[in-house]
Amino acid sequence: MLEIAIIGAGPAGLSAGINAIARGKTVRIFSSESNYLLRAEKVNNYLGLYDVDGRQMMEQFLSHARAMGVVPEKGKAANILPMGEYFLLNVDGEMVEAKTVILATGVSSAKEIPGERELLGRGVSYCATCDGMLYRGKSAVVWGLSPEAAKEANFLQEIGVSVTFVSASAFREGLAEQIPYLSGAVKQVSGKEKVEAVLVNGQELPADGLFILRNSIAPAALVEGLVLEEGYIKVNHKMETNVPGLYAAGDCTGKPLQVSKAVGEGLIAAQMAAAYLDGHKS
């Protein structure tokens, strides 16, 4: 079984990865999107790397990580289930077992819509390849908020789901011609015991399911019961969350949103996760 799974391959995730490897732990890093550092024009306050742009800095970080055998894998974690002595992660439909998890997801721009949390797992899903077969012969709305959304909508249509695709036009590219398209956003999902309808552009669309395909998932939706504080993951000085064996580091834990903080917290999270594993050896 994997010892440490890391969600996010920005400065915090990579720092956690190299420090976990240095302590002899097995590690996998999953990341579904680019991070904010890549878009920074200049970074002048990180010790030792003066007057570089964000992309150059990330290339340095990735080169260091790869040299130590830490290679990020492309994959979006749809949900993380605490199982007592380990965690079960759903990463693009692959079920990954890990003894500990470090969340380094950065700042999540995902905002829940009314009904989303209440109907999660009862018609609301974040992964088409994971849950698509449950809706074969049924109807579903796909809300595309990422470049891969059209591909996932096509997959659902190919396995027999009646799909309506909702998104901004930027994410429509590659959508199968036979799939109905609505330009806009989903404002609400409703139903008593399961999804029954989705509100789009003031119109209520009957549906058996809603696939919300974002680049990232809000932490509270990713791990049930995770405690937040002012929208950020609440941690102590050991980067521990309220869930045993689950750590968090970087921008997802709150301000200041700085590279130095992210790298330092990634190191601490890896050290503490390693110590947790050593303390739970049978």
Secondary structure, 3 states (H helix, E strand, C coil): CEEEEEECCCHHHHHHHHHHHHCCCCEEEEECCCCHHHHCCCECCCCCCCCECHHHHHHHHHHHHHHCCCCCEECCEEEEEECCCCEEEEECCEEEEEEEEEECCCCCCCCCCCCCCCCECCCEECCHHHHHHHHCCCEEEEEEECCCHHHHHHHHHHCCCEEEEEECHHHCCCCCCCCCEEECCEEEEECCCCCCEEEECCEEEECCEEEEEECCCCHHHHCCCCCEECCEECCCCCCECCCCCEEECHHHHCCCCCHHHHHHHHHHHHHHHHHHHHHCCC
